[in-house]
């Protein structure tokens, strides 16, 4: 008589390609949030999922090669962060691999979402919300007659739309392609009579957020940023979605893909502008001689 033996379930470790246009060191908190999302979805790195990271360190021309490398490694899904430029690189590298993205601009207009396509992710509305950020900084700096916006002329399709939204909001535009151009941009804003500045949601700027905050202090320029991480570094204020939560959501979606869900079956998660958070640094406001009214305090968080 033969004894029945228990069949062992073979667990195949899944592999995720993580592609980001910025630098690993500056984005560690965000990549940690991505891993938290994965854990919330039931996947633990090193146990049942492997993550292969590729960082472009602000050199966007490297993204296509990095994306192709991930495809060659036969990853199960490519989670792209650090702007739509990362997502486009991954989508061009493969039409078969599921691609996840975080898009500040409308994903449909940016060419990320197509019927039956291989991409889905989050839309965080940072490009379309320029006028809202302008309103936020004007409440804190009501005497600022002119407000400038700092843009990075990197990817043409995003830059063009950012510029259109900025001009429609009545903002003067200053530009900085690299971190070496940042001080020149601040000096230009001051020269043109700007009483306040808005920093656009660019991953390269997020990488150099410490330098941006230091320059704002040097030029005594009241500055509004897209993420609270700037304020935690000493920046005056931020108005925008939680980038940390966005990365966590990408992790959750990556878990769904690994569970067998198809990208075109997962709706793009929309971050509503009404859910944006306002964060103000009280010490920085005091240094700039600005009053944080009770009305402003009620709108968000004062740190």
Protein Blocks (a to p, Z undefined) as FASTA:
>chain_A
ZZdddddddddddddddddfbdfklmmmmmmmmmmmmmmnopaehiloccddddekhpak
lmmmmmmmmmmnopabdcdehijklmmmmmmmpckbccddddfbdfklnopacghiabdc
ddehlmmmmmmmmmmmmmmmmmlmbacdddddfbfklmmmmmmmmmmnopacdddfbfkl
mmmmmmmmmmnopabdcddddfklmmmmmmmmmmmmmnopacddfbfklmmnopabdcdd
dfklmmmmmmmmmmmmmnopafklpccddddfklpccdddfklmmmnopacdfklmmmmc
cZZ
